Amino acid sequence: MGTLLWSPTYANGAKQALVRSYLKGTVVVWQPGTTIISGGNPLVLEEHVFGGYRLVIKFKSNWFFWNSNTYTPDFVLEDFYALAPGSSTPISAGGVLVGLGFDALHPSYHFAFILGAAPDPIWTTYPAAPSAYWMPPLP
């Protein structure tokens, strides 16, 4: 069982269908100047406005498979919490708006987590489809 310390508000409902193969990645809007400490799974971000709080987001491992099934936002997360500067004890990440985000510049959907109003969101990309998915072996 994971550590979910947050207060989520689901933009389109907790049971909205998320089709993994339609999503390009994750976007997190938190504080200005937030940086990625660890990409992938878990995703660890650090803000620099309030002394270096960290945000940990870990998805269930089967979420990253290109051909994974359709899931709901309330199911795919294993961990979501914050860490105070210099501490390893998880604390609540507070209120989080959860939903789908659309990147109009590179037309694609992302799984979005909005915790603040930073002008510089963090974008991450999920692993691409394996080449065998698009070009199966011919007989």
Contact map, one row per residue, 1 for C-alpha under 8 A:
1110000000000000000000000000000000000000000000000000000000000000000000000000010000000000000000000000000000000000000000000000000000000000000
1111000000000000000000000000000000000000000000000000000000000000000000000000011000000000000000000000000000000000000000000000000000000000000
1111100000000000000000000000000000000000000000000000000000000000000000000000011110000000000000000000000000000000000000000000000000000000000
0111110000000000000000000000000000000000000000000000000000000000000000000000111110000000000000000000000000000000000000000000000000000000000
0011111000000000000000000000000000000000000000000000000000000000000000000000001111000000011111000000000000000000000000000000000000000000000
0001111100000000000000000000000000000000000000000000000000000000000000000000000110000000000111110000000000000000000000000000000000000000000
0000111110000000000000000000000000000000000000000000000000000000000000000000000000000000000011110000000000000000000000000000000000000000000
0000011111000000000000000000000000000000000000000000000000000000000000000000000000000000000000111100000000000000000000000000000000000000000
0000001111101000000000000000000000000000000000000000000000000000000000000000000000000000000000111100000000000000000000000000000000000000000
0000000111111100000000000000000000000000000000000000000000000000000000001000000000000000000000001110000000000000000000000000000000000000000
0000000011111000000000000000000000000000000000000000000000000000000000000000000000000000000000001111000000000000000000000000000000000000000
0000000001111101000000000000000000000000000000000000000000000000000000000000000000000000000000000010000000000000000000000000000000000000000
0000000011111111000000000000000000000000000000000000000000000000000000000000000000000000000000000000000000000000000000000000000000000000000
0000000001011111000000000000000000000000000000000000000000000000000000011100000000000000000000000000000000000000000000000000000000000000000
0000000000001111100000000000000000000000000000000000000000000000000000011100000000000000000000000000000000000000000000000000000000000000000
0000000000011111110000000000000000000000000000000000000000000000000000011000000000000000000000000000000000000000000000000000000000000000000
0000000000000011111000000000000000000000000000000000000000000000000001111000000000000000000000000000000000000000000000000000000000000000000
0000000000000001111100000000000000000000000000000000000000000000000001111000000000000000000000000000000000000000000000000000000000000000000
0000000000000000111111100000000000000000000000000000000000000000000111100000000000000000000000000000000000000000000000000000000000000000000
0000000000000000011111100000000000000000000000000000000000000011111111100000000000000000000000000000000000000000000000000000000000000000000
0000000000000000001111110000000000000000000000000000000000000000011100000000000000000000000000000000000000000000000000000000000010000000000
0000000000000000001111110000000000000000000000000000000000000000000000000000000000000000000000000000000000011000000000000000000000000000000
0000000000000000001111111000000000000000000000000000000000000000000000000000000000000000000000000000000000011110000000000000010000000000000
0000000000000000000011111100000000000000000000000000000000000000000000000000000000000000000000000000000000011100000000000000110000000000000
0000000000000000000000111110000000000000000000000000000000000000000000000000000000000000000000000000000000001110000000000011110000000000000
0000000000000000000000011111000000000000000000000000000000000000000000000000000000000000000000000000000000000111100000000011110000000000000
0000000000000000000000001111100000000000000000000000000000000000000000000000000000000000000000000000100000000111100000001111000000000000000
0000000000000000000000000111110000000000000000000000000000000000000000000000000000000000000000000000000000000001111000001110000000000000000
0000000000000000000000000011111000000000000000000000000000000000000000000000000000000000000000000000000000000001111111111100000000000000000
0000000000000000000000000001111101000000000000100000000000000000000000000000000000000000000000000000000000000000011111001000000000000000000
0000000000000000000000000000111111000000000000111000000000000000000000000000000000000000000000000000000000000000001111000000000000000000000
0000000000000000000000000000011111000000000000111000000000000000000000000000000000000000000000000000000000000000000011110000000000000000000
0000000000000000000000000000001111100000000000111000000000000000000000000000000000000000000000000000000000000000000001010000000000000000000
0000000000000000000000000000011111110000000011110000000000000000000000000000000000000000000000000000000000000000000000010100000000000000000
0000000000000000000000000000000011111000000011100000000000000000000000000000000000000000000000000000000000000000000000000100000000000000000
0000000000000000000000000000000001111110001111000000000000000000000000000000000000000000000000000000000000000000000000000100000000000000000
0000000000000000000000000000000000111110001111000000000000000000000000000000000000000000000000000000000000000000000000000000000000000000000
0000000000000000000000000000000000011111011110000000000000000000000000000000000000000000000000000000000000000000000000000000000000000000000
0000000000000000000000000000000000011111111100000000000000000000000000000000000000000000000000000000000000000000000000000001000000000000000
0000000000000000000000000000000000000111111000000000000000000000000000000000000000000000000000000000000000000000000000000001010000000000000
0000000000000000000000000000000000000011111000000000000011100000000000000000000000000000000000000000000000000000000000000000000000000000000
0000000000000000000000000000000000000111111100000000000111100000000000000000000000000000000000000000000000000000000000000000000000000000000
0000000000000000000000000000000000011111111110000000000111000000000000000000000000000000000000000000000000000000000000000000000000000000000
0000000000000000000000000000000000011110011111000000011110000000000000000000000000000000000000000000000000000000000000000000000000000000000
0000000000000000000000000000000001111100001111100000011100000000000000000000000000000000000000000000000000000000000000000000000000000000000
0000000000000000000000000000000001111000000111110001111000000000000000000000000000000000000000000000000000000000000000000000000000000000000
0000000000000000000000000000011111100000000011111111110000000000000000000000000000000000000000000000000000000000000000000000000000000000000
0000000000000000000000000000001111000000000001111111100000000000000000000000000000000000000000000000000000000000000000000000000000000000000
0000000000000000000000000000001110000000000000111111000000000000000000000000000000000000000000000000000000000000000000000000000000000000000
0000000000000000000000000000000000000000000000111111100000000000000000000000000000000000000000000000000000000000000000000000000000000000000
0000000000000000000000000000000000000000000000111111100000000000000000000000000000001000000000000000000000000000000000000000000000000000000
0000000000000000000000000000000000000000000001111111110000000000000000000000000000011000000000000000000000000000000000000000000000000000000
0000000000000000000000000000000000000000000001110111111000000000000000000000000001111000000000000000000000000000000000000000000000000000000
0000000000000000000000000000000000000000000111100001111100000000000000000000000001111000000000000000000000000000000000000000000000000000000
0000000000000000000000000000000000000000000111000000111110000000000000000000000111100000000010000000000000000000000000000000000000000000000
0000000000000000000000000000000000000000011110000000011111000000000000000000001111100000000000000000000000000000000000000000000000000000000
0000000000000000000000000000000000000000111100000000001111100000000000000000111110000000000000000000000000000000000000000000000000000000000
0000000000000000000000000000000000000000111000000000000111110000000000000000111100000000000000000000000000000000000000000000000000000000000
0000000000000000000000000000000000000000110000000000000011111010000000000001111000000000000000000000000000000000000000000000000000000000000
0000000000000000000000000000000000000000000000000000000001111111000000000001110000000000000000000000000000000000000000000000000000000000000
0000000000000000000000000000000000000000000000000000000000111111100000000000000000000000000000000000000000000000000000000000000000000000000
0000000000000000000000000000000000000000000000000000000000011111100100000000000000000000000000000000000000000000000000000000000000000000000
0000000000000000000100000000000000000000000000000000000000111111100100000001000000000000000000000000000000000000000000000000000000000000000
0000000000000000000100000000000000000000000000000000000000011111110100000000000000000000000000000000000000000000000000000000011000000000000
0000000000000000000100000000000000000000000000000000000000001111111100000000000000000000000000000000000000000000000000000000001000000000000
0000000000000000000110000000000000000000000000000000000000000001111100000000000000000000000000000000000000000000000000000000001111000000000
0000000000000000000110000000000000000000000000000000000000000000111110000000000000000000000000000000000000000000000000000000000010000000000
0000000000000000001110000000000000000000000000000000000000000111111111000000000000000000000000000000000000000000000000000000000000000000000
0000000000000000001100000000000000000000000000000000000000000000001111100000000000000000000000000000000000000000000000000000000000000000000
0000000000000000111100000000000000000000000000000000000000000000000111110000000000000000000000000000000000000000000000000000000000000000000
0000000000000000111100000000000000000000000000000000000000000000000011111011000000000000000000000000000000000000000000000000000000000000000
0000000000000111110000000000000000000000000000000000000000000000000001111111000000000000000000000000000000000000000000000000000000000000000
0000000001000111110000000000000000000000000000000000000000000000000000111111100000000000000000000110000000000000000000000000000000000000000
0000000000000110000000000000000000000000000000000000000000000000000000011111100000000000000000000000000000000000000000000000000000000000000
0000000000000000000000000000000000000000000000000000000000000000000000111111100000000000000000000000000000000000000000000000000000000000000
0000000000000000000000000000000000000000000000000000000000110010000000111111110000000000000000000000000000000000000000000000000000000000000
0001000000000000000000000000000000000000000000000000000011110000000000001111111100000000000000000000000000000000000000000000000000000000000
1111000000000000000000000000000000000000000000000000000011110000000000000001111100000000000000000000000000000000000000000000000000000000000
0111100000000000000000000000000000000000000000000000000111100000000000000000111110000000000000000000000000000000000000000000000000000000000
0011110000000000000000000000000000000000000000000000001111000000000000000000111111000000000010000000000000000000000000000000000000000000000
0011110000000000000000000000000000000000000000000000001110000000000000000000001111100000011110000000000000000000000000000000000000000000000
0000100000000000000000000000000000000000000000000000111100000000000000000000000111110000011110000000000000000000000000000000000000000000000
0000000000000000000000000000000000000000000000000000111100000000000000000000000011111111111000000000000000000000000000000000000000000000000
0000000000000000000000000000000000000000000000000001110000000000000000000000000001111111111000000000000000000000000000000000000000000000000
0000000000000000000000000000000000000000000000000011110000000000000000000000000000111110000000000000000000000000000000000000000000000000000
0000000000000000000000000000000000000000000000000000000000000000000000000000000000111111000000000000000000000000000000000000000000000000000
0000000000000000000000000000000000000000000000000000000000000000000000000000000000111111100000000000000000000000000000000000000000000000000
0000000000000000000000000000000000000000000000000000000000000000000000000000000000110111110000000000000000000000000000000000000000000000000
0000000000000000000000000000000000000000000000000000000000000000000000000000000000110011111000000000000000000000000000000000000000000000000
0000100000000000000000000000000000000000000000000000000000000000000000000000000011110001111100000000000000000000000000000000000000000000000
0000100000000000000000000000000000000000000000000000000000000000000000000000000011110000111110000000000000000000000000000000000000000000000
0000110000000000000000000000000000000000000000000000000000000000000000000000000011000000011111000000000000000000000000000000000000000000000
0000111000000000000000000000000000000000000000000000001000000000000000000000000111000000001111110000000000000000000000000000000000000000000
0000111000000000000000000000000000000000000000000000000000000000000000000000000000000000000111110000000000000000001000000000000000000000000
0000011110000000000000000000000000000000000000000000000000000000000000000000000000000000000011111000000000000000001000000000000000000000000
0000011110000000000000000000000000000000000000000000000000000000000000000000000000000000000011111100000000000000111000000000000000000000000
0000000111100000000000000000000000000000000000000000000000000000000000000000000000000000000000111110000000000001111000000000000000000000000
0000000111100000000000000000000000000000000000000000000000000000000000001000000000000000000000011111000000000011110000000000000000000000000
0000000001110000000000000000000000000000000000000000000000000000000000001000000000000000000000001111100000000011100000000000000000000000000
0000000000100000000000000000000000000000000000000000000000000000000000000000000000000000000000000111110000001111000000000000000000000000000
0000000000000000000000000010000000000000000000000000000000000000000000000000000000000000000000000011111000001111000000000000000000000000000
0000000000000000000000000000000000000000000000000000000000000000000000000000000000000000000000000001111100111100000000000000000000000000000
0000000000000000000000000000000000000000000000000000000000000000000000000000000000000000000000000000111111111100000000000000000000000000000
0000000000000000000000000000000000000000000000000000000000000000000000000000000000000000000000000000011111110000000000000000000000000000000
0000000000000000000000000000000000000000000000000000000000000000000000000000000000000000000000000000001111100000000000000000000000000000000
0000000000000000000000000000000000000000000000000000000000000000000000000000000000000000000000000000001111110000000000000000000000000000000
0000000000000000000000000000000000000000000000000000000000000000000000000000000000000000000000000000011111111000000000000000000000000000000
0000000000000000000001110000000000000000000000000000000000000000000000000000000000000000000000000000011101111100000000000000000000000000000
0000000000000000000001111000000000000000000000000000000000000000000000000000000000000000000000000001111000111110000000000000000000000000000
0000000000000000000000111110000000000000000000000000000000000000000000000000000000000000000000000001111000011111000000000000000000000000000
0000000000000000000000101110000000000000000000000000000000000000000000000000000000000000000000000111100000001111100000000000000000000000000
0000000000000000000000000111100000000000000000000000000000000000000000000000000000000000000000001111100000000111110000000000000000000000000
0000000000000000000000000111100000000000000000000000000000000000000000000000000000000000000000011110000000000011111000000000000000000000000
0000000000000000000000000001110000000000000000000000000000000000000000000000000000000000000000011100000000000001111110000000000000000000000
0000000000000000000000000001111000000000000000000000000000000000000000000000000000000000000001111000000000000000111110000000000000000000000
0000000000000000000000000000111000000000000000000000000000000000000000000000000000000000000000000000000000000000011111000000000000000000000
0000000000000000000000000000111100000000000000000000000000000000000000000000000000000000000000000000000000000000011111100000000000000000000
0000000000000000000000000000111110000000000000000000000000000000000000000000000000000000000000000000000000000000000111111000000000000000000
0000000000000000000000000000100100000000000000000000000000000000000000000000000000000000000000000000000000000000000011111000000000000000000
0000000000000000000000000000100111000000000000000000000000000000000000000000000000000000000000000000000000000000000001111100000000000000000
0000000000000000000000000011110000000000000000000000000000000000000000000000000000000000000000000000000000000000000001111110000000000000000
0000000000000000000000000011100001110000000000000000000000000000000000000000000000000000000000000000000000000000000000011111000000000000000
0000000000000000000000001111000000000000000000000000000000000000000000000000000000000000000000000000000000000000000000001111100000000000000
0000000000000000000000001110000000000011000000000000000000000000000000000000000000000000000000000000000000000000000000000111110000000000000
0000000000000000000000011100000000000000000000000000000000000000000000000000000000000000000000000000000000000000000000000011111000000000000
0000000000000000000000111100000000000001000000000000000000000001000000000000000000000000000000000000000000000000000000000001111100000000000
0000000000000000000000000000000000000000000000000000000000000001110000000000000000000000000000000000000000000000000000000000111110000000000
0000000000000000000000000000000000000000000000000000000000000000010000000000000000000000000000000000000000000000000000000000011111000000000
0000000000000000000010000000000000000000000000000000000000000000011000000000000000000000000000000000000000000000000000000000001111101100000
0000000000000000000000000000000000000000000000000000000000000000010000000000000000000000000000000000000000000000000000000000000111111100000
0000000000000000000000000000000000000000000000000000000000000000000000000000000000000000000000000000000000000000000000000000000011111111000
0000000000000000000000000000000000000000000000000000000000000000000000000000000000000000000000000000000000000000000000000000000001111111100
0000000000000000000000000000000000000000000000000000000000000000000000000000000000000000000000000000000000000000000000000000000011111111000
0000000000000000000000000000000000000000000000000000000000000000000000000000000000000000000000000000000000000000000000000000000011111111000
0000000000000000000000000000000000000000000000000000000000000000000000000000000000000000000000000000000000000000000000000000000000111111100
0000000000000000000000000000000000000000000000000000000000000000000000000000000000000000000000000000000000000000000000000000000000111111110
0000000000000000000000000000000000000000000000000000000000000000000000000000000000000000000000000000000000000000000000000000000000010011111
0000000000000000000000000000000000000000000000000000000000000000000000000000000000000000000000000000000000000000000000000000000000000001111
0000000000000000000000000000000000000000000000000000000000000000000000000000000000000000000000000000000000000000000000000000000000000000111
